[in-house]
Amino acid sequence: MKTAISIPDDVFADAEQLARELKKSRSRLYGDAVREYVARHSAQSITESLDRVCDEVDCRVELARAATRRTFERSDW
């Protein structure tokens, strides 16, 4: 598919240089860049990233503690 976009001159120059270094066409470079951007910013990717962070810092345990604490605070014993 053909499309036209406007980008700043410095971004264009950097992309041209990178395309030459990677021996890729401009179209291929821009296509790869957009594909990577979409993958990185998709909802699933964001969820997976958050899950990885939570696994590292054990968020679920702290969230469960906070929820339990709030429940007890609202309850009459």
N, CA and C atoms as a LAMMPS dump frame, in Angstrom:
ITEM: TIMESTEP
0
ITEM: NUMBER OF ATOMS
231
ITEM: BOX BOUNDS ff ff ff
-5.0000000000000000e+02 5.0000000000000000e+02
-5.0000000000000000e+02 5.0000000000000000e+02
-5.0000000000000000e+02 5.0000000000000000e+02
ITEM: ATOMS id mol type element x y z
1 1 1 N 0.836 -1.164 0
2 1 2 C 0 0 0
3 1 3 C 0.886 1.233 0
4 2 1 N 0.529 2.191 -0.795
5 2 2 C 1.265 3.451 -0.817
6 2 3 C 0.568 4.443 0.088
7 3 1 N 1.379 5.259 0.749
8 3 2 C 0.836 6.307 1.604
9 3 3 C 1.825 7.462 1.638
10 4 1 N 1.357 8.615 2.046
11 4 2 C 2.228 9.784 2.174
12 4 3 C 2.128 10.292 3.605
13 5 1 N 3.279 10.599 4.187
14 5 2 C 3.311 11.142 5.537
15 5 3 C 4.248 12.337 5.558
16 6 1 N 4.095 13.167 6.56
17 6 2 C 5.006 14.293 6.771
18 6 3 C 5.754 14.049 8.068
19 7 1 N 7.074 14.138 8.002
20 7 2 C 7.9 13.964 9.193
21 7 3 C 8.944 15.074 9.214
22 8 1 N 9.466 15.387 10.382
23 8 2 C 10.506 16.414 10.468
24 8 3 C 11.743 16.017 9.653
25 9 1 N 12.427 17.025 9.143
26 9 2 C 13.609 16.784 8.313
27 9 3 C 14.672 15.949 9.027
28 10 1 N 14.882 16.221 10.315
29 10 2 C 15.927 15.478 11.024
30 10 3 C 15.563 14.004 11.185
31 11 1 N 14.283 13.706 11.37
32 11 2 C 13.842 12.311 11.469
33 11 3 C 14.04 11.621 10.125
34 12 1 N 13.702 12.316 9.053
35 12 2 C 13.888 11.759 7.715
36 12 3 C 15.367 11.46 7.459
37 13 1 N 16.229 12.404 7.811
38 13 2 C 17.669 12.214 7.586
39 13 3 C 18.195 11.028 8.397
40 14 1 N 17.768 10.929 9.651
41 14 2 C 18.194 9.794 10.482
42 14 3 C 17.708 8.471 9.893
43 15 1 N 16.474 8.455 9.411
44 15 2 C 15.913 7.235 8.82
45 15 3 C 16.661 6.862 7.542
46 16 1 N 16.986 7.846 6.733
47 16 2 C 17.743 7.58 5.504
48 16 3 C 19.102 6.968 5.831
49 17 1 N 19.767 7.527 6.823
50 17 2 C 21.073 7.014 7.23
51 17 3 C 20.955 5.577 7.728
52 18 1 N 19.956 5.32 8.563
53 18 2 C 19.765 3.98 9.103
54 18 3 C 19.427 2.983 7.999
55 19 1 N 18.591 3.387 7.063
56 19 2 C 18.23 2.501 5.95
57 19 3 C 19.485 2.108 5.163
58 20 1 N 20.368 3.077 4.936
59 20 2 C 21.617 2.772 4.223
60 20 3 C 22.473 1.799 5.03
61 21 1 N 22.596 2.07 6.331
62 21 2 C 23.425 1.21 7.184
63 21 3 C 22.888 -0.22 7.239
64 22 1 N 21.559 -0.35 7.275
65 22 2 C 20.937 -1.672 7.363
66 22 3 C 20.721 -2.316 6
67 23 1 N 21.038 -1.547 4.955
68 23 2 C 20.833 -2.012 3.577
69 23 3 C 19.374 -2.417 3.347
70 24 1 N 18.482 -1.525 3.796
71 24 2 C 17.043 -1.715 3.621
72 24 3 C 16.5 -0.566 2.793
73 25 1 N 15.412 -0.839 2.117
74 25 2 C 14.739 0.254 1.42
75 25 3 C 14.05 1.141 2.448
76 26 1 N 13.769 2.358 2.057
77 26 2 C 13.043 3.271 2.928
78 26 3 C 11.686 2.683 3.3
79 27 1 N 10.996 2.108 2.332
80 27 2 C 9.68 1.51 2.602
81 27 3 C 9.785 0.395 3.629
82 28 1 N 10.793 -0.435 3.484
83 28 2 C 10.98 -1.547 4.424
84 28 3 C 11.277 -1.026 5.825
85 29 1 N 12.136 -0.015 5.912
86 29 2 C 12.489 0.563 7.202
87 29 3 C 11.258 1.134 7.899
88 30 1 N 10.476 1.925 7.177
89 30 2 C 9.282 2.524 7.784
90 30 3 C 8.251 1.453 8.139
91 31 1 N 8.087 0.465 7.295
92 31 2 C 7.158 -0.625 7.593
93 31 3 C 7.565 -1.382 8.841
94 32 1 N 8.855 -1.696 8.949
95 32 2 C 9.359 -2.389 10.137
96 32 3 C 9.167 -1.535 11.389
97 33 1 N 9.424 -0.241 11.254
98 33 2 C 9.297 0.658 12.407
99 33 3 C 7.854 0.741 12.89
100 34 1 N 6.921 0.864 11.974
101 34 2 C 5.509 0.947 12.361
102 34 3 C 5.057 -0.376 12.968
103 35 1 N 5.469 -1.476 12.384
104 35 2 C 5.105 -2.796 12.913
105 35 3 C 5.609 -2.949 14.353
106 36 1 N 6.849 -2.57 14.591
107 36 2 C 7.419 -2.662 15.936
108 36 3 C 6.689 -1.734 16.909
109 37 1 N 6.361 -0.532 16.474
110 37 2 C 5.653 0.428 17.327
111 37 3 C 4.28 -0.105 17.716
112 38 1 N 3.562 -0.64 16.746
113 38 2 C 2.227 -1.189 17.018
114 38 3 C 2.327 -2.353 18.002
115 39 1 N 3.282 -3.231 17.794
116 39 2 C 3.452 -4.378 18.691
117 39 3 C 3.776 -3.92 20.109
118 40 1 N 4.622 -2.936 20.212
119 40 2 C 5.037 -2.454 21.524
120 40 3 C 3.902 -1.76 22.263
121 41 1 N 3 -1.139 21.535
122 41 2 C 1.946 -0.353 22.161
123 41 3 C 0.58 -1.028 22.155
124 42 1 N 0.514 -2.248 21.724
125 42 2 C -0.78 -2.937 21.727
126 42 3 C -1.201 -3.227 23.157
127 43 1 N -2.485 -3.359 23.377
128 43 2 C -3.012 -3.608 24.723
129 43 3 C -2.426 -4.887 25.308
130 44 1 N -2.319 -5.912 24.503
131 44 2 C -1.771 -7.184 24.991
132 44 3 C -0.327 -7.014 25.439
133 45 1 N 0.444 -6.278 24.657
134 45 2 C 1.84 -6.058 25.003
135 45 3 C 1.955 -5.289 26.313
136 46 1 N 1.104 -4.301 26.496
137 46 2 C 1.121 -3.515 27.726
138 46 3 C 0.758 -4.401 28.911
139 47 1 N -0.273 -5.218 28.745
140 47 2 C -0.682 -6.129 29.818
141 47 3 C 0.448 -7.088 30.176
142 48 1 N 1.098 -7.643 29.166
143 48 2 C 2.202 -8.566 29.423
144 48 3 C 3.347 -7.867 30.152
145 49 1 N 3.627 -6.633 29.775
146 49 2 C 4.691 -5.883 30.446
147 49 3 C 4.349 -5.635 31.906
148 50 1 N 3.104 -5.249 32.166
149 50 2 C 2.678 -5.023 33.547
150 50 3 C 2.729 -6.315 34.355
151 51 1 N 2.324 -7.412 33.739
152 51 2 C 2.39 -8.706 34.424
153 51 3 C 3.826 -9.055 34.804
154 52 1 N 4.769 -8.791 33.894
155 52 2 C 6.179 -9.074 34.186
156 52 3 C 6.67 -8.234 35.365
157 53 1 N 6.287 -6.966 35.376
158 53 2 C 6.693 -6.091 36.475
159 53 3 C 6.101 -6.588 37.784
160 54 1 N 4.816 -6.93 37.759
161 54 2 C 4.165 -7.426 38.977
162 54 3 C 4.819 -8.709 39.47
163 55 1 N 5.212 -9.575 38.559
164 55 2 C 5.902 -10.798 38.963
165 55 3 C 7.215 -10.471 39.67
166 56 1 N 7.901 -9.452 39.166
167 56 2 C 9.192 -9.091 39.747
168 56 3 C 9.042 -8.483 41.135
169 57 1 N 8.009 -7.689 41.349
170 57 2 C 7.856 -7.01 42.643
171 57 3 C 6.742 -7.606 43.484
172 58 1 N 6.149 -8.693 42.999
173 58 2 C 5.113 -9.412 43.733
174 58 3 C 3.938 -8.508 44.088
175 59 1 N 3.418 -7.794 43.092
176 59 2 C 2.302 -6.864 43.27
177 59 3 C 1.046 -7.554 43.773
178 60 1 N 0.793 -8.747 43.306
179 60 2 C -0.466 -9.406 43.648
180 60 3 C -0.61 -9.624 45.143
181 61 1 N 0.473 -9.961 45.795
182 61 2 C 0.412 -10.172 47.234
183 61 3 C 0.055 -8.859 47.922
184 62 1 N 0.701 -7.789 47.521
185 62 2 C 0.42 -6.495 48.136
186 62 3 C -0.998 -6.033 47.82
187 63 1 N -1.463 -6.254 46.605
188 63 2 C -2.84 -5.891 46.254
189 63 3 C -3.839 -6.684 47.084
190 64 1 N -3.58 -7.952 47.283
191 64 2 C -4.47 -8.784 48.097
192 64 3 C -4.473 -8.303 49.546
193 65 1 N -3.31 -7.949 50.059
194 65 2 C -3.241 -7.429 51.43
195 65 3 C -4.044 -6.141 51.567
196 66 1 N -3.89 -5.252 50.604
197 66 2 C -4.61 -3.976 50.653
198 66 3 C -6.113 -4.199 50.572
199 67 1 N -6.548 -5.097 49.706
200 67 2 C -7.979 -5.39 49.579
201 67 3 C -8.519 -6 50.865
202 68 1 N -7.77 -6.889 51.463
203 68 2 C -8.187 -7.513 52.72
204 68 3 C -8.276 -6.471 53.827
205 69 1 N -7.289 -5.605 53.895
206 69 2 C -7.271 -4.559 54.91
207 69 3 C -8.492 -3.649 54.765
208 70 1 N -8.812 -3.247 53.53
209 70 2 C -9.992 -2.397 53.297
210 70 3 C -11.274 -3.115 53.69
211 71 1 N -11.36 -4.388 53.394
212 71 2 C -12.553 -5.165 53.747
213 71 3 C -12.73 -5.209 55.259
214 72 1 N -11.663 -5.482 55.983
215 72 2 C -11.744 -5.531 57.447
216 72 3 C -12.082 -4.167 58.039
217 73 1 N -11.537 -3.112 57.459
218 73 2 C -11.806 -1.769 57.975
219 73 3 C -13.276 -1.394 57.827
220 74 1 N -13.94 -1.903 56.795
221 74 2 C -15.349 -1.593 56.552
222 74 3 C -16.299 -2.514 57.305
223 75 1 N -15.784 -3.587 57.857
224 75 2 C -16.632 -4.587 58.517
225 75 3 C -16.796 -4.274 59.994
226 76 1 N -17.998 -4.569 60.509
227 76 2 C -18.245 -4.477 61.95
228 76 3 C -18.05 -5.854 62.554
229 77 1 N -17.211 -5.932 63.56
230 77 2 C -16.964 -7.223 64.198
231 77 3 C -17.653 -7.267 65.517
